[in-house]
């Protein structure tokens, strides 16, 4: 228990030091978008208990938590004509885990204008992340993991590349199916664009998850706190999944202190080795709602 307290204290102090500077606006906004239809339906929570391939994106240490081998892909019907495609593969023995994936965001066509505002053409901004994961079970109670990824962002004729990583920790508490997780994300650097560095949206997550089983019904729930380096406000999210007969998944989530999002919901169906997932995210009146479709194959 003493080791757990020391570890959590070190992570918290490191996070506060890195998040001390909250001025400015970060780039690579794709890193803020949850790639999974499963977790999006639960307001960005749910990775502790899901076999979805994107679990290590939520917390790198989770990939060693359960023995699994899956591949997942999602297609996000995002705002306006943007396109967001994602893929992830994860393999875990219960002792260690590996993961690979990518996230691609095309912002759609944007009109290029001259100094007086006249249209002179079009360009397509885009973000790309290629990610790898390693997770390890230190002992039955403590799990650690790291994500390492390369970044590419293009804005008109200018572009930037970067290298970053995430650190994750999971504590399996003595209470059955009660997990505590901490994640420090998006630490790294990027090349300059027009002699200016692009800041990454560094953030710290602290989450608590619990699962309750009764006959053929399982209820899992998670609460999460998130602090971004370029935002003075602490954000919160709660989400849950009701699993019926291990084949139907009903999901619900709610975000607190977010500008455009609050309620989210969705469902999933298991058919053979395939999981079909859907998430619906109502956005504020100024923007279109978001629909996400996901497909997972269990090896």
N, C-alpha and C positions, 0 to 999 in steps of 0.2 A: 504493500500500500504506500509506503514511504517513497519508493521508486516512482510510483505513478504520480504522486503529488509533485515531486521534483521535476519530472518530465513535463507535466502540464504547465508548471510555473515557468520553466525555461522557454517553452513554446510561446506562452503568453507574453513574456517580457520581450522576446525577439520580435513578436508581431507588433507590439506597441511601439517599439523602436522604429520598425520599418514603416509603420502607418502614421508616424508623427507628422509628416508633411502631407497635408490634405489639400494643398493648393494645386491649381492646374487641372487640365482635362486629359485623361489617358486615351491612348489610341488602342488599336487592335480590339475593337468593341466585340468582335466575335467571341472573345474569351468570356464574356458575360452571359452568353447564350447557352442555356442548357441543351446539350445535343440529344438527350434521350426523351422519347415520348412518354416513357414510364415515369420518369422523375418530374417532367414538366407538368404532368397531370396532378402531381402531389406538391406543387409549388417549389420544385427543386429538391425535395426530400425523397427518402425511400431507398437509398442505395444499400443500407445495411442488410436488407432482407430480400433483395431482388437478384435474379440471375441475369439481369440485363447486362449486355457487354460493356456499357459505359460506366459501370460502377467505379472503376479506378479513376475516371475523370472527376467524379465527385470527391473521392478521397483515395489516394494511392494505396493506403494500407488495406483497404477493404478487399483487394484482389487476393489476399491470402486468407481471408476470413472463412470462406466456404469452399469446399471442393467443387469445382465446376469447369466446364469448357463450353463456351458459347461464342457466337458471332452475331452482331447486331448492326442494323442499318436504319437510318431514319431519313425521311424527306419532310422538311418543314415548309409549309405554305405560310410564309412570313408576311411582313408588311409590304404593301404595294406589289412590285414585281421582283422583289428580292428572292434569291434562291439559297437555301441552306441544306447541304447534304453532309451526312456524317456516317462513319463506319468505325466499328471497334471489334477487336477479337481479344478475349481473355481466357487464360488457362491457369488453374490453381490446383495444387495437390493438397491444400489445407496446411502445408508447411511453408510453401513459397508460391508466388504467382508471377506471371508475365502478361503483358498486354501490349497491343499495337492498335493504332487508329489514326484517323484523320478527320478534320473538320474544314469545310469549305463554305464560304459565304460570298455570294455575288450580290452586290447592292443594286443591280439593275442599271439601266441607262440613265445617265445624268447629263443634262445639257451644259455644254461648255460655253461660257459667255466672255466677251471682251470687256475692256475697262468701262465702257459706257452701258453695259448690260445687254448688248446684242448677241443673239445666239450664233455661234460660229462652229458648232459641231457637237459631238457627244463622246462620252467616255464611260467606262464601266469599272468602278472601284471594286476591289475584292480582297478578302483575307483568306489565308490558308494556314492550317496548323497540322503538322505530322508529329504524333506523340507515341512514346514508348513508356512502359511501366515495369517496375520491379517491386514486389512486396514480399515481406518475410515475417514469419511468426517467431517472435523472440522467445516466448513461452506461451502457455495456454491463455494468458490474460493480456499480453501485450503484443501488438502488431504494428509494424512500421512499413512505409513504402515511399517511393519517389517516382515522379513522372518527369521525363526529360523530353523537350519538344523543340522543333524548329518552327519558325514563324516567317510568313511572307505577307506583306501588305502592299497593294498597288493603289495609288490615287492619281488618276490622270496619267501623266508621263513619269511621275516620280514613284519610287518604290522603296521599301525598307525590308530588311531581313533581321531576324533575331533568334536568340537562343534563351530558353527559360526552363524553369523546373518548378515542381510542386513538392511539398513535404507533407506526409500524412501520418497520423497516429490513431490507433483504435485501442480502447481499453474494454475488455470483456469483464463486466462487473460480476461479483459473486451472485447477484440476483439473476435468475434465469432469463435469458434472452433480453437483457438490458445492456446496451452498448453506448459508450461515450467516444466521440470522435473529434479530432482537431486537425485542421488543414491550413497550411500556409501556401497560397497559390500565386503563380505568375511572377516569380522572382527571376530576373534576368536582365538582358540588355538588347537593344536594337541598334541598327545603323541609322545615321542621320538622314533626314529628308530636308533639303534646302537649308542645310547647316543647323538643323534643329533636331534634337533627340525626341523620339516618340516614347512617352511614358507608358509602361504597362499597367493595367488595372490590378495592382497588387491587392490581395484580400486575405482575410483570416476568417475561417469558419469554425464554429463550435456547435456540435450537434449531439442530441441524445435520442436514442431509438429504443423502442420496446415492442415486443411481439407477444400476443396472447393467442393460444390455440384452444379450441373446444370442438371435439369430434372432427368433422370435416370442414370446419370453419376456422379461419385464421385472420386475426386483426393485427396489423402492424401500423405503428405510428412513429413519427419523428418530429422533433422541434429543432430549429436551426437559427443561430445568430450569425450575421455576416457583417463585416466591416471592410469597406473599400478604401484604398489609399487616397482617392480623389473625391471622397464624400464624407462629410462630417457626421452624417447620420448612421446609426446602427440599424440594419435591416433584420427582419425576423420572418420566419416562415414555419408553418405547421402543415403536415400532410399525413394521409393515412391510406391504407389499402385493405379492403375486405376481400379475402380469398374464399371462394366457395367451391368445394369438391376438387380443389387443386386444378381447376380448369377455367374458372371465371374470376376476373379481377376487377373490382370496382374501386376507383381512385378519386380522391378529393384533396384539395389543398387550398391554402390561403396565405397570401403574402401581406406583411405589415410594413408600412413606411416606404413602399415603392411608388414611384410617380405614376406609372401607367397600368400596373398590374395589381390584382388582388386575388379574386377567386379563380381557381382552375379545377378542371375535372376531366375524367377520361375512364377508359375501360381497357381490358385485355382479355384475349381468349387463347387458351392453349389447345392446339390441335396436333396430336402426335408429338413431333419434335419441334414444332413451330409455334412461336408466340406472335400473335397479331395484336398490336397496341395502337391506341388512339388517344390523343390529348387535345383538349379545347381550352384556349386561353382568351377570355374576353379582354379586350384592350379598351382604353378610354375612347370617348366618342369621336375624337379626331382621327383615329386610325382603324384599320380593318382588324377583325379578330384573327387569331392565329390557330391553325389546325396542324397537328403533327401526326404523321403515320410512322409506325415502327414495325420492324420485322426482326425477330430473333430466332436463331437456330441453335438447338441444344444438341451437342454431339453425344 
